[in-house]
Amino acid sequence: GTLTFETSRDTVNGTLEAISDLAGADFGGAMANATGVIGTLINNGSTAADIIQHVVGEDLLGGGIIGGIGGDGGPLGSITGILSGDIVGNLTGLLSVNVGDCGCSSSNGVDSILDSVLGATTSSQGFSLSSSGTNLTDHLSVSNINLTEQLFESTNLF
């Protein structure tokens, strides 16, 4: 037989609800809606094998809805691409510290900011003596500084 208007409407609505449930990973809801669609088609005397095969086989499982969500170019692929890689390293490259006109450099980016706020406890200064053929490195240690003192007494931060 042919599909009546009510059968067509119920079939389309049930199919769309099943697709929405599958996209939301609600497999129980999808099965209930698909069962409702099949029941509607059978109760109205229609042979719907071709319609159901098309909807389930090609649209859902054949790369249509599900492939569109998780496949190449889908929204999950884009989100995964944004979150992959070295996020902290990328942020470090975006931030830099302006050390003014002191003749010193700041190549550590975020590390330099953290050292300024938290108070670096050690610094290192190196020089070389070539008369004896050996290198000598002198380490200078600075006492640990309180965070409050570092923030409010340092003019280098502001």
N, C-alpha and C positions, 0 to 999 in steps of 0.2 A: 504494500500500500504506500500511499504518499504521506508525508508529514503534514500535519495540520499546523496552524499558526501557534497554538498553545504548545504543541509538542516541540516545534522549532524553538520557541522562546525558552521553554524549560530546559531543553537540551543545550542551547547556547549559554544560558545563565549557569547551569550546572557545570558545564565544561570550563567556563571562565573561573568559577569558584574553585574547581579542582586544580586548575593551573596556578591560581593564587596560593592555594594551600601547598602545592609542591614547591613553589618559589620560596615560601616561608618555612620549608622543611616540616610541614604539618602533614605527615603521610597518612595519619588516621583520617583527617578531614578530607584529604584528597580522595582516599578510597571511598569514603561515605558519599562524596559528591559524584564520583564516577559511578558508583552503584546506583545512585539516584537517577543519573542520566540514562543508564542502561535500563533501569526499571521503567522510566517514562517512555522510552522508545519501544520496549516490549509491550507494555500495557496499551499503547496506542496502535498496536498491530504493525509496527514498522520493523523492517529488517535493517538494522543499523550497523552491520558488521563493517561496511566500508567506511562509514563515518567514524566509528570508534577506532578502527585501525589507523585511519589518517590522523586523528587527534593524538592518540597515545603513541603510535609508532613514529610518525614523522615530526610532529610539532614538539612533543615533550622530550622524547628520548633520542631523537635523531639530530640533536644539536640546536633545536629551536630555542625554547625557553631556558632549559637547564644549561645548554651550551652558551647561550647569551649571557647568563649570569657569571659563570665561572670560566668561560673560555677566553681565548685571545681577544683582547679589546673590550672585555666585559668589565663591569665595575669592580669585581673582586681582584682582577688582574691589576687594575690601576692602583687600588689601595695597597696591594702587596708591593707593587713597584715603589710607591712612596715610602713605605715603612722599611724596605730592605736596605741593606748597606750599612755604612758607618754613620749613624745619625749624629753622634757626638762629634765625630771628626768633621762632618759637614758644618755643624754649628760653630766649631772652632775656626773654620775658615771664614765664616761670616763676621766674626767678632774680632776687633783689633783694639789695641790699647795705644793711645797717643801719649807718649812720654815727654812731650814738649821739646824744649831746646836744651836738654841737659847733656847731649853728646852720648847718650846711652841708647840701647835698642831694646825693643820688646818683641821678641819673635814667638813667644809662647801663647799669645792670644788669651784664651779662657784661663789657662794656668796662671798667667800673670795677674789677672783680675782676682782669682781666688787667693793667690799669695798676698796681694795687697789687702784684701778684706780679712783674711784669716791670720795674717802675719807670718811671713816666711821665717823659719828659724835658722836657716843656714844660707850662706852665699859662697860662691867660689870665685877665686881670682887666680889666673895662671900666668906664669912667665917662664922664660927659658934662659938658661945660662949655657953659653956655647964654649966657654973656655975649657971646661973639664970634659965636655962631650956628654954630660948628663943633663936631663931635664929636671927642673925642680918646680913643683906645684905647691903653692901656698893656699891653705884653706882658712877662711875667716869665719868664725862662728859668732852669731849674734844671739843674745838672750831671747827667750820666748816672750812675746809681747801679748798683753791682754787684748781681746777683741774690741772691747769698748775703747781702750786707749788708742788702738790702731785706727778705729773709725773716726773718733772725734778729735784726735790730736794730729792727724796726718793731713798735710795740705796737698799731698800728691794725689789723693783720691778725688778731689773736687775741682 
